Amino acid sequence: MRKNRNSPMWEYLEAAGVLEKGTDEEIKAAKRLYRKKYLLRYKQQQRGSKPEYTVNFSKDSGEYERIILAAKRHKMPVTTFLRSAALAYLNRTYIVPDPIRIARLEQLLSDCLNEIKTIAKTKERFFWGREQKVEEIEKRIVKLESDISEVLRNPPLAFPHDHQNQIA
């Protein structure tokens, strides 16, 4: 692996004179010091554009567990969930717990609409053709209702092993 000798770290080490006169341990210590200073400068710059806040949750009152479970349910890290929840609250929007299920529901509705449009566009030759179309639309809507009910009422378990342990 080739080391970039033009990097700021190497410039720092050369300016400190540790590369010419220092031992391996002194070079390692100088690198640690450089990294510490670098991270301090980086965090100071970030605070100006991205302020940070510390939030504490009580384990005694159950706040901590509720936040952890909600983040898992939404399939997000805790910090991402907290940020999303705060912004959703301010924007008066809803955090979708399972975007894949919602996308499936949207797809089912879109499929139904496309089928209804296809059925409605075909020309009728006879009166009984209209009845057949209405029956086809009715069957598709009943199927759509059962599909939507399945998606909304029977979600997959987030932690199937926990569910099995509770039953046993």
C-alpha positions, -999 to +999 in steps of 0.1 A: +000+000+000+015+033-011+013+062+014+003+096+003+033+117+013+015+150+003-013+146+027-018+171+056-008+144+081+026+140+065+031+177+063+023+179+100+048+151+108+075+167+087+069+201+103+071+185+137+105+169+127+094+135+140+099+117+106+136+124+106+145+121+143+117+102+159+112+066+168+083+045+156+065+051+189+070+089+186+057+088+150+026+069+162+020+093+190+023+123+166-002+106+142-026+102+171-022+138+181-027+149+145-059+128+142-072+142+175-066+178+164-081+170+130-113+156+145-116+185+168-114+210+139-138+189+119-164+188+147-161+225+153-168+232+116-197+208+116-213+224+146-218+256+126-239+240+099-252+209+117-260+215+154-261+185+176-284+178+206-282+153+234-315+137+244-319+114+274-346+088+277-356+071+310-355+033+312-376+034+344-406+050+327-402+029+295-393+057+272-361+041+261-377+008+252-405+025+233-381+045+212-360+014+204-390-006+194-404+022+173-371+026+155-369-012+149-405-012+137-397+015+112-365-003+102-343+027+111-314+034+134-325+052+165-309+086+156-325+085+121-359+076+136-357+104+161-348+129+134-376+116+111-401+116+139-393+152+149-395+165+113-427+145+106-443+160+137-433+195+126-445+189+090-476+171+103-469+141+082-468+104+090-437+082+091-445+051+071-437+020+092-432-003+062-426+015+028-426-019+010-461-027+022-473+007+012-457+004-022-474-030-026-508-014-017-501+014-042-493-012-069-525-031-062-546+001-065-528+011-097-533-024-112-570-022-104-574+012-120-556+000-151-579-030-153-610-009-149-598+015-176-591-015-199-625-030-193-643+003-197-626+012-230-636-019-249-667-013-271-699-031-263-716-049-291-745-061-271-763-054-239-750-086-222-715-073-228-721-045-203-732-070-176-701-090-182-679-059-178-697-050-146-692-085-132-655-083-141-651-050-124-670-063-093-647-094-092-616-073-094-628-049-067-636-079-044-601-093-050-586-058-044-605-056-011-592-089+001-556-081-010-557-047+008-572-064+039-544-090+038-517-063+035-531-041+063-545-066+088-519-094+086-485-077+085-454-099+087-440-102+122-410-079+128-394-104+152-409-139+145-388-156+172-401-132+199-437-141+189-429-178+191-413-174+225-444-156+238-467-184+227-447-212+243 
